[in-house]
Amino acid sequence: MNTIRHLSLATLLVTLATPGWSQQADVRGTLEARGLPAQLVADVTAVAAEATAQGLPTDPLVDKAIEGWAKQVPAPRILVVVRQFRLHLFDARQAVVGDGGGEPLGMVVSAAAEAMGRGITAEQVGTVVRAAHRPESSAPGLRVAAALTAQGLSSDQAVAVVIEAMQRGQTDAQLLDLPSVARAMHARGLGPAQIGQQMMGGGAQGIGRGLGARPPDVPPGLGPPPGKGKQNPSKRP
């Protein structure tokens, strides 16, 4: 009997020391803290365990579940979405490491999954990842490509805009500002194809020039409104 107890205790200690178990506990705790029902918590935790076994990030799955619950989506539908996104994460991971790279960052895999959900192909994902100067810069690049595609640009144009911005040495913050620039151009009457052409033709630093877009070195909200900031030469201080 003592031997059995000792074996049970040893098994428990090994289980508690296993990273996967700890991660599952974190997932469960996060979901419970956000008020998700017990059965949905158990189901999402099980999907997260599968993701962990495949080397996939679990945070995006947790976020999907929490977002769905906050929007009052029925629990069965939330579980379907979470399971589908785990498959997207698997495909995205394959796309990110398709060129033989090392273990990808979780945030890059998550961004790739979102991008592929917007129509960015696995080959295009790999192109963006290779164009990034730093591995972590792949994530904002992929998110921007997805956002531009959602605004109506073709996936080819969206990826080309992102890669050109990367090649011109744009910071991650400047890169993430590109969808706002595209929206500003759309508000001035340009269609998606024209926006893509303008953004690729002008380069990341020249995007929107002449259309009232904010200069890339000016942080959001600090640039002068279009038409302001120019003094009338006929008026002197």
N, C-alpha and C positions, 0 to 999 in steps of 0.2 A: 504493500500500500504506500509506504514511504517513497519507494522507488517511483511509483506512478505519479505521486505528488511532485517529486523532484523533476520528473520529466515534463509534467504539465507546466510547472513554473519556468523551466528552461525554455520551453516552446513559447510561452507568453513573452518572456524577455527578448527572445530573438525576434518575435513578431513586432514588438514595440520598437525595437532598434532598426527595423526595416524602413528605409526612406519612403517606399510606396505606402506603407501603412500610415506613416506620419502625414503624408500628403493627403491621403484619403480622410484622415481625421480633420485636417485643415479645411478640406472641401466641405465636409459634413458640418463642421462648426460654423463656417461662413454662411452656408445656406440656412442653417437653423437660426442664426442670428438675424437673418433678413426676413424671417417669418414664413418660410416655405413649409408646406405641410410635410409630415413625416414620410409618407410614401414617396412623394416627389424627391425629397432629400435623399432617400435611399436609392432611388432609381438613378438620379443624376450622379451620385457618388459612385455607383457601379460603372456608369459610363466613363467617369473620370479615371477610375481604376484601369479600365481598358486602355484609355489614352496614355496613362503613365507607363503601362507595360509596352506600349509602342514607341515610347520616347517622345510623346507629344505633350505640349503644355496643357494644363488643366484650367488655368485662369479664364481663358476665353469661354470655356464650357460653363463655368460658374457664372460668368457675366451674362451669358445668353439666358440662363435659367432665371437669374435675378431680374433681368430686364423684362422677360416675359411675364413673370409674376407681378412685377410693378405695373405692367400694362393690363393686368387682369386677363391674361391669356389662359385658357383652360390648361390644367396640369398635363393631360395627355398630349396636347399640342406642343407644349413646352418640351416635353420629353422627346417628341419626334424631331423638333428643331435641334435639340442638343445632340441627339444621335447623328443627325445629318451633318452637323458641323464637325463632329469628330471625324467623319469620313473626309470632309473638306480639309481638315487639318492634316490628315494622313497624306492626301494627294499633294497638299501644299508643301509638306516636308520633303516629299519626293522631288518636287519641282525645285526647291531651294538647294538641295544637295545633289541635284542631277548632274552637276559638272564635277562631282568628285570632291566637293568641299568638305570641311570638317563638320562637327556637330553644330547645327544652326541654333541661333538664339530663339527662345520661345516667342519673343515679340515679333521676330521676322516671320516665323511660321504662321503666327496668327494673322499678321498683315497680309501674307501671301494668300491665306485662305479667304480673307475678305475680298481681296482683289480678284481671285479666281471666281468668286461668287458673282462678281460684277462683269465677268466676261474676259478678264485677262487670262491669256493662255499660260500653260506651264512653261513653254519656251520663253514667253515674254517676262514671266516672273524671274527666270534664270538670267535674262538679259539685264534686268534692273539690279538684281543682286550683284552681278559681276561689275556693273558700272559704278556701284557705290564705293566711295573712297574708304569707308569704314563699315564693318559688318552691320553695326546698329543703324546706319543711315539707310539700309535697305528698307527698314520698316516704314519710315515716313515716305520714302519714295513709292513704295507699293500702295500705301494709303492714298497718296495723292493721285496715282494712276487710277485707282478705283473711284475716287471722287470725281475726277474729270470724266471718266466713262459714264458715271451716273448723271453727269450734266449734259450728256449727249455726244461727247467726242467719241470717235472710234477708238478701239483699244490700241490700234497702231499709233494714232495721233497722241493719245494720252501717254503712252510709254515713251514715244519720241520726245515729247515735251519734258518729261521727267529726266530722261537720260541727258538731254541737252543742258538742263539746269545743273545736273550733277557734274557734267564735263566742264561747265563754266565755274565750278567751285562754289556754287550756292550753298549756304548753310542749311541745316535742317529747318530752321525757323523760316527762312526765305522759301524753301521748298514747300513747306506746309501752307504758305500764303498763296500759292498758285491757284487753288480752287476759288479763292476770294477774287483774285484778278479775273478769272474766267467769268465769274458771276457779274462782275462790274462790266465786262465787255458785252455780256449777254443783255444787260440792262440798257446798253446803248444801241441795241438793235442788231448785233451780230449773231449769226447762227452758229451752231456747233462746229461745222466744217470751217467757217471763216475764223472762228476763235482758234481752232487748232492750227490753222495756217499762220495766223498772226503770231501766236505764241511760239511756234517753231521758227518762223522767219525772223522775228525780232530777237530771239534768244531770251534767256531767263532775265537778263538785266534790261532788255528793251521791251519786254512784254507790256502791251497796253500803252506804249508811249504815244502821246497825242490823244489818248482816250481818257485822260484824267486819272490813270492808275497811279497808285502810290509808288514813289521810287523805292527800290528794294532795300536801301539802307535806312529807311525810315520805319520805325516800329509801328504796328497797327494802331490806328487811332490818333497818331501824332502828326500825320501829314496834313498839309493844308487842303481844304476842299477844292475840287476842281474850279478853276477860275479865280481862286483867291490866292494870295501870296505873291502876286505880280503887281508891282507898283505902276501906276499910270505915269508914263514919262512926262505928261503935261503938268503933273502936280509934283511939287518939290516940298520936302519937309520944312 
